[in-house]
Amino acid sequence: MSEERLMSKKKPAYPVCKKLDQYLEHYSRKTEIPIFYDDLLRFAGSVVVYDDDDIDTLWVRVYYSEFDRIEIDNSLKKVYSILLSDGNENIHKYLNVDSVDFCTFGNSKPFRIKVRNILNDNFTYFYVKKTDASRIYGLELEHMLSPYNLHFLVYKDTLIEEHIAGIPGDVFIKDMLPNCTETEKSQLAKGFVKFNERCMIRLLGDMRSYNYVIVPVHDFDHVVYRIRAIDFDQQCFEGKLKVYRPQFFKENYQMVELVRKKLTRDSIDQYKLEERSIVAKRILSSGARIKRLIAIAKKDHISTQENIETLRDAIYELTLDMQFKKAKTMGEILGLALNFVRRNYEDVSMKQILEQNIKIDH
C-alpha cells in the first residue's frame, strides 16, 4: 500500500474513430441530441455546492442568462426523454430542470443535470461530458462484463451518461463502514475482492474510493453490498498494472484492511476464481458484440507507446503467455487479457467435465 505515484500524467481525450462511430450507431448508442457539452459552458455565473457538513464538493451550481436558460432547459428535457424514455416530448410539461452542476475536478469535467417530475417530486440525474474513446470503451465493457447495464448516448463531441446510484466509496468508508456489522464487513470484503479482480481483468484503472459507489441491496433477512464503478476515463490507458488494481490506491486502504481481517487466503482465491468465471461467462454470452468492440479497439489509438510496452511486459510476467509480448496496441492487450480469462475458464470447465465422466464411469 505504499503510495508510489501510480499516475503521473493527465490522460488526454481520444477521438472516436470511424469504426467505433459505426459500432455506436449499430447498437443504438449514437443519437442526435439538441444540445452539446460546449453549450452548457455558456453559464453566466456559479456558486459552490457544499455537502451536509459544509465541505466543498468540488461541484459548482451554474446559472444562465434568462434567454439561454429557457433554451437550455428545453434541450435538457429532450435529452432526458431520449436517454430514459422513448423520446416523446409529451412528458416535457411534467419535467423541471432543478439544477445544472459543473465539476471542476478530474479529467472529464462533467455537467450533472437534475431533472424532477413535478407531479410527484421524483428526480433523476444524468451527466453531460466531452466524448472520449477511452470512456466509451469503458462504458461498453461495463455494460457487457459487469452485473449492470448502462445507458449512454454519443453525438459528435458530446457524451450523455445515466446516473449510477449508490453511496460514493469515500463517503461510505468514512461515515458508514465503522457502523457495519461483522457480517456486513465480510460481505464488503468479498465484494471488494471481486471488484478488484473485475477491474484488473478488463483493464479499468483509477478506481480510487471516489470513483466507485457502494450499493446496499436489501435481501429478505440481510443487506448485501455491491461495488460499482462510476468513472471510466482510465480504461486501457496507463502502463502500470497496479493502476488497474484498486487495492493499490491509498484511498482504498481501509477496504484492503477489511479483506485482510475478514477473509482467509483460500477465501480470497475462491472469490477471485468466481469472478473470473463469471466474467468469462459474460464474454461468451456477449458473443459478436464484444468481438466487434475488441476488434475496433485493437486498431484504435487510445494510449501511448510507452504505456503499451510497460503494460504488456507486466502482464506477460504475470501470465507467462507469449502472446502478450507481441501486442502492439492497448486494444490487443485487452483482447488477449479477456481471451486468457475465457480460455482458462473453458479449459477448467472441460477438465471438470472429463473428471466427472471418469468418476461416473468408475
N, C-alpha and C positions, 0 to 999 in steps of 0.2 A: 504493500500500500504506500510505498514511498512515492511522493508526487514528483516524479520526473516530468519534464514538460512534454506531455503527450501530443499536444497540438500547438505548433508554434506560428503557423501562418494562417491567415484568413482564407477560407475556401472561396474561390471565385464562382460565380454563377455560370453554368454551361448552357449554351443554347440548345433548343430542341431540334434534332436533326430531322431530315425529311422522312426517314423510315419510322422514327418514333412518332412523328406527327401523324403518319398514316395509321400506325398502330392505335393511337389515341382515338382517331376517327372511327376505326373499325369497331372498337369496344365502347363506343358512345361516351368517351371521356372528353371529346372535343366538341364544344357547343358555342355558338355565337352568343355573346353576352353584351349588355348595353352599357357597361362601364369598365374602365381599365384601372389598374393599380395607380397609374400616374394621375388619373382624375381625382383620386382621393387625396393626393398630395397638395391639392389647391386649398387646403384649410386656411382660415383667416387667423386662427389662434388656437391655444390649447391650455389645459390645466392638468396638473399632476394628479394621477389616480393613486390614492393611498388604500391600504388594506384596513381591516378592522382594528389593527394595532397601531395605526398611523405610521406605517412603514411604507416607503416609496415602492410601488410595484414595478417600476420601470416602464409602465404604460402611461400615456397621456391621453386625455379625452379631448378630441379635436372638435372645433366648430367651424362652420362655413358661413359665408355671406348668405343673406336670405334667398337671393336668386339661385345660387349654387345649391343650397340646401334642398330646395324643392326638387330640382333635377336629380340630385344625388340620392335622395330618399326614394324617389320613384324607381330609379335604376336598381337600387339595392333590394327593393321589394321584388323586382323582376328576377334578380339573381337568386333570391331566396326561393321563389316559386320554381325556378328551373332546377336548382340543386336538390330541393327537398320535396317537391311536388311534381305535378305534370306540366308546369309552365303556364297554367291557366291564370290569367290576370284577374279573374273574378274574385280571387281571395285578397287582392291588394287592399280593398276597402276595410278589411278586418286586421290589417297589419300596421304596426308603427315601428319605425326605426328609433329605438330608445337611445342608442349611443354608437359612436364610432371612435374606437380607441386605437392608438398608434403605439407600437412597441419600439422603443429606442435602443433595445438591447438585442444582440445576436445578429446572425447573418441575414435572415430573411426580412427583418423589419416589417412585420405583417400589420395589417389593419384587422381589428376584431370588431365584428358587427353584431350588435344585439337587436334582434327583431322580436317584437312582442305581439301576441294575438290580443287585441283589445277586448274581445268578448269574454275571455276567461283569464287573462293576465299570464298565460303560459308564454315562456320566451325561449328562444334558441339563439345560439351563436354560430357564426361561420367566419372564415378568415379570407382575406384578400391578400395575395402575395405576388411577388415577381416570379415569373416562370423560371425554373431551373431544372435541367435534365436530371441531375442527381436526385433532386426531391421527387421527381415524377417516378423514377425507377424505384425509389424507396417506398413511395405510396403504393405502387403496383405490387411490389413484393410483400408489403404488409398485408395487402388485400388477399393475396394468394397463399401466403405461407404462415400467417398468424391465425389465431382463432377468430379474428374480427374482419368484417367487411368495411370498406371505406368508400365514401362518395366524394368525388372531386371533379372539377371541370377545368379544362385548359382552353384558353383562347388567346392566340398570339402571345404577348408577353405577360399575360395575367393568369394566375392560378387561383382558383376558388376551392377551399377545403372546408369540409364539415368540421364541426367542433367535436373533439373526443372528450367525453365526460369522464370525470374522475377527480381524485384528490391529488394535487401536484406532489410528487415524491418528496421534495424537500419539506413541504408543509406537513405531510404525513409523518415523516421521520422525526420532525421537531415536536409536533403537537400531539400526535395520536399514538405513535409507536410505544411510548412509555406506559400507556394505559391499556395496551393489548394484553389479553390473557396469554398464558404459556402455550395453549393450543393454537391461538391465533398467530403467535410468533413463529411457531413451527410451520404453519401454513404460509406465512410470508417468506420464510427461509426457503421453503420448497419452490415458491413462485419466483423468487429471485434467481435461484439456480437455473430454472427453466428459461427465464427471461435472458439471463446471461448467455446461455447456450444458443438460444434462438438468434440473438444479435450477432454472435460470432459466426454462425453458420451462413447467415445471409449478408454479412459484412455491413451491418448498420452500426455506425460509430457514434461517439459522443453521447452516450446515454448516462449523462450526469443526472442527479436526482431531480433537477427541474425540467428535464427533457422526457420524463415519463410520468404517468399517473398511476395511482393505485385505486382499483375499483372494488369496493366491497360488494359481494354478491350474497344476498341473504337466502340461505338454504332453509329447509323447514326446521332444523334444530341448531344451526350454527351459521357463522359468517365465513365465507371463503373470499380470500383476497386475490385479485388478478392484477398483474402488472402490464401496462400497455404503453408502448412508445407513442409520443405525440410530436416528435421532431425528426424529420427525415432528410435534413440538409446534408448530413455526413454519410450518405450511402456511397460506398465504394470510392472514397477519395483518399483517405490517409494511408500512409505506408506502414505505420507501426501496428502490429497485430493487436497490441494491448488496447488501442483505441476502440476496437470492436468488442471488447470485453468489459462490461460495466463494472466488474469487480475491482478494476484498477484505478478508478477515479476516487479521489479522496472524499467527494461528496456522498459516496455510497458506503463509506467506512462502516457505518452502523448496521447496514444491511449485510455486509460481509461478516461482521462480528456475530450477527444473528445466525448466519449459516454455520459459522464455526461452533457456536454454543449449542445449537439445536439439532444439527444433523451429523451423523457419522459419515466417514469416507464412503462406506458402502452405499448409504442412502443417497449421497451426492452423485455417485456414479450411476446409480439406478435412475435418478431423475434426469440426468444428462442423456442417458440412453433412451428414456421415454420420450424426451423432447426431440432427439434426433429421429426417432422412429415416426413421431407424429409429423415432423417437417417432411420426411421422406414420403409419407402417405399423401401429404398435400401437394408435393411436387408431382407425384404420379397422377393425382386427381385433377391437377390444373392442366394437364395434357398439352394441347397445341398452344394455349395462351402463354404459358411460361416459356415454352420452347421459342416462341416467336419473340418474346421480350428479351430473352438472353441472347438470341441471335443478333438482335439490334444492338444490344449493349456491347457485344464483342467487337463491333466495328466502330463504336462511338468513342469520342474523346471526352472522358469525364474525370481525368486525373493527370498528374504529371508523370513523366518517365521515371523520375527518382522514386516516387511513391510506388509505382508499379513494380519496379525491381526490388525494392525493400520488402514489400508485402509478399511477393511470390517466393522470395527466398525464405521468409519466416514461415510461410505455410508449408513449404517443402520440408523444412526442418521438423515441423510438427507431424506431417503425414508420411514423409519419405516417398511421396508419389512424384515420379519424374516428370509427369505431365505439367506440373506447376512450373518447372524450370523453363518450359517452352512458352509460357504465357507472355503475350506482348501487350495486352490491354487489361484494364480493370474488369471489363466485361468477360474476358476469357478466364480470369482468376475466379470471378463469381460463378461462372458456368461450371468450372472444374470443382469448386467447393460444393455446389449443390449436387453435382453428379457424384462426387465422392460420398456424400451422405446417402444419396439414393442407392448407389451401387452396394455400399456396405449393408444397408437395410435389406436389400433384396438377397444378398449373399447369406446374411444371417437367417432370414426367413426360409430360404431354400434349405439351409443346413438343418434348421429346426424340423422342417417337413420330412427330410430324409431320416433324421434321428427318430422322429415319431413313427415313421414307417417301419424302421428297423425294430423298434420296440413292439409294434403291432405284430410284425412277422414272427417275432420270438414268442 
